Amino acid sequence: MKIKFSATINNMSLKKDGEYRLELKVPLLDIAKPISMVRLLSVGFIVGILSEEKSKAIITEAYFYKLAIDREGESKVIISFSGESIADDSLSFFGKHQEETVNIIIRSKKNEG
């Protein structure tokens, strides 16, 4: 399974247990994409994030954490991953591109078709 969409990096935080949480805002135009992520519950996936100037971050193993949709149709998708699942230089990507629109590619680790 492969999902592509555009989103705005809203927030990234580090929790006490060492897990990172990345919150993405997805506009109404792409609402079907985050909804299709529900199929990835309990399945690890790979995330590629590409900015407009072509810098990128790769998360090698992430998990779907939360999906919320407000009444205007904007979605908030939160994914969770450990510090070992991302290269150190990719962590700075999120600070540099906070509140920017980026392209997201999510690919399931299991072959689900």
C-alpha positions in Angstrom: 0.0 0.0 0.0 1.3 3.4 -1.0 -0.3 6.8 -0.1 0.8 10.2 -1.4 -0.5 13.5 -0.2 0.5 17.1 0.7 0.4 18.3 4.3 1.7 21.0 6.6 4.0 20.0 9.4 2.1 21.3 12.4 4.2 20.0 15.3 6.7 17.4 16.3 7.3 16.4 19.9 9.4 13.9 21.9 7.5 12.0 24.6 8.9 10.7 27.9 9.0 7.1 26.5 11.4 8.2 23.7 8.8 8.2 21.0 8.4 11.1 18.6 5.0 12.3 17.5 4.7 14.1 14.2 1.5 16.0 13.6 0.5 16.8 10.0 -2.4 19.0 8.8 -4.0 17.8 5.6 -6.5 20.1 3.7 -10.0 19.1 2.7 -8.8 18.5 -0.8 -6.8 15.4 0.3 -9.2 14.1 3.0 -9.5 10.6 1.5 -5.7 10.1 1.9 -5.5 10.3 5.7 -8.7 8.3 6.0 -7.1 5.5 3.9 -4.3 5.5 6.5 -6.6 3.8 8.9 -5.8 0.6 7.1 -2.3 0.9 8.5 -3.4 0.4 12.1 -0.9 -1.9 13.9 1.2 -2.0 10.7 4.6 -0.4 10.6 5.2 1.8 7.6 8.0 3.9 5.9 7.5 7.7 5.6 9.3 9.9 3.1 8.8 13.7 3.4 10.0 16.1 0.7 10.0 19.9 1.0 9.6 22.2 -1.9 13.4 22.8 -2.2 13.9 19.0 -2.3 15.3 18.5 1.1 14.0 15.3 2.6 13.5 13.2 5.8 13.0 9.5 5.9 11.4 7.6 8.8 12.1 3.9 8.4 9.5 2.6 10.8 6.5 4.7 11.9 3.0 3.8 13.2 -0.4 5.5 12.7 -1.2 7.2 16.1 -4.2 9.4 15.6 -6.6 10.9 13.0 -8.9 13.8 13.7 -11.1 15.7 11.2 -12.6 19.1 12.1 -15.9 20.4 10.8 -14.1 22.4 8.0 -12.8 19.0 6.7 -9.2 19.6 7.7 -7.5 16.5 8.9 -4.8 16.1 11.6 -2.8 13.0 11.2 -0.3 12.0 14.0 2.3 9.4 13.4 4.6 7.9 16.0 8.2 6.7 15.6 11.3 6.0 17.7 14.5 7.9 17.6 16.2 4.9 16.1 13.9 5.0 13.1 15.2 8.4 11.8 18.6 9.6 10.9 19.9 12.4 13.2 20.2 14.8 10.2 16.6 14.2 9.4 15.4 15.5 12.8 16.5 19.0 11.9 14.3 18.8 8.8 11.2 19.2 11.0 12.4 22.4 12.7 13.4 24.0 9.4 10.1 23.1 7.7 7.6 23.8 10.5 4.3 25.2 9.2 5.4 24.5 5.6 3.6 22.4 3.0 5.5 19.2 2.3 4.9 16.1 0.2 4.3 12.9 2.1 4.8 9.3 0.8 3.7 6.5 3.1 4.5 2.9 2.1 3.5 -0.1 4.2 6.2 -2.4 5.3 4.0 -5.4 4.8 2.9 -6.3 1.3 -0.8 -5.5 1.5 -1.5 -4.9 -2.2 
